[in-house]
Amino acid sequence: MATLDKIKEAFGSGNHAFLKELYGNNTATLSAKVNDYIRLIEKFQSLYGTQDVELFSSPGRTEVGGNHTDHQYGRVLAGAVNMDNIAVAAKNNINTIRISSEGYPEFKVDLNDLNIDEAICYRLKELGFQISGFDACILGGVPEGSGLSSSASFEVLIGAIISHLYNDGKLEAVENAKIGQWAENNFFGKPCGLMDQTACSVGGFITIDFKDNTNPIVKALDFDFIKTGYSLVITNTGGSHANLDCEYALLPQEMKALANEMGEEVLRPLSMEQIIENIPTLREKVGDRAILRAIHFMGDNKRVLDQVEALENNKFSSFLDMVTASGKSSYMYLQNIYAQTPENFSSKMAEQGVSLGLALSELVLSGKGAWRVHGGGFAGTIQAFVPNNLLDKYISTLEHVFGKGKCHKLFIRSKGAVKVEL
């Protein structure tokens, strides 16, 4: 625990080694984050009065490899980004959790009568971890709808707070992720995979293999993104996600339909050779688009292995080539760049922001970076790895079309959900 005066003294010393791991070396950015923490501490004291507090940070995440592979028990590559949710927290000795998130009303959890509605605390107690009351003020820096998984970041932030306040920091990062996933599955009813929570909790680049879907294998990669001379830029190309549920649902449905025709539940046990051999029959049974989507899965699932190998051996240019290859596969084979179903076709065909963003990215970056759809697709965000000497040109080009503030300059940070060390 540290007092506000001690925290201000530590921040004022200018020795921000830990913060630089979270936010980079830019002086203006570091100053803004320090101000965010101090402002949040002052808000905490005005609400709860406690002098001794702890600081926490939990990053958003970006998917880098393996587009729509997780639901077929495939592989993914993801990274934690420097856009984060931060918290000021302290024990309160009343066995009630009180959380004030900026922009939302305070909510409380009574720990004397836990049920599944208090999902994270319920699961932590079930697994044998100590839980008790605390107060927290949270500032959300992972925008909703950005494709950076603000919900997963929040979930593992709460896990980190309880871990450090009451369990000596013993909650392992992957276990924290599994608890966050459990909460989404059981409280929110969202059948999400483990990628989002794991990337936010572990930090850095991680790869996850979902072959055993009940016990996925998570591997952290030792790679320093900041030294590459590139920035990661996420651009919100706009477009409404309304009425796109059918588009998203058809992706796994068509892949699984093809797998079922070949005697499997999902695509993972199959090979590209088996699919090609059976194409004449599959065309009649499931149609051409299902075959194309299966071809994408096979390519992207293998590509994740190659991306990991490239990062582990500092072959960053090869890694970039594969990011773009993944994006082109999504465009041509997975076909999740714009709406296609009959009910959306006439109203959505003129709205191709993702396609336009990818085209502009290629015009600016061809031969010098990488670009791909980010996340589910059909509308929303794209991802680009941009050489720092082209960063201003890239952002000005994209924001000229999609609007000021639509580009977010990020980097892959090495730390996941953590207590901030001063």
Secondary structure, 3 states (H helix, E strand, C coil): CECHHHHHHHHHCCCCHHHHHHHCCCHHHHHHHHHHHHHHHHHHHHHHCCCCEEEEEEEEEEEEECCCCHHHCCEEEEEEEEEEEEEEEEECCCCEEEEEECCCCCEEEEHHHCCCCCHHHHHHHHCCCCCCCEEEEEEECCCCCCCCCHHHHHHHHHHHHHHHHHCCCCCCHHHHHHHHHHHHHHHHCCCCCCHHHHHHHHCCEEEEECCCCCCCEEEEECCCHHHHCEEEEEEECCCCCCCCHHHHHHHHHHHHHHHHHCCCCCCCCCCHHHHHHCHHHHHHHCCHHHHHHHHHHHHHHHHHHHHHHHHHCCCHHHHHHHHHHHHHHHHHHHCCCCCCCHHHHHHHCCCCHHHHHHHHHHHHHCCCCEEEECCCCCCCEEEEEEEHHHHHHHHHHHHHHHCCCCEEEECECCCCCEECCC
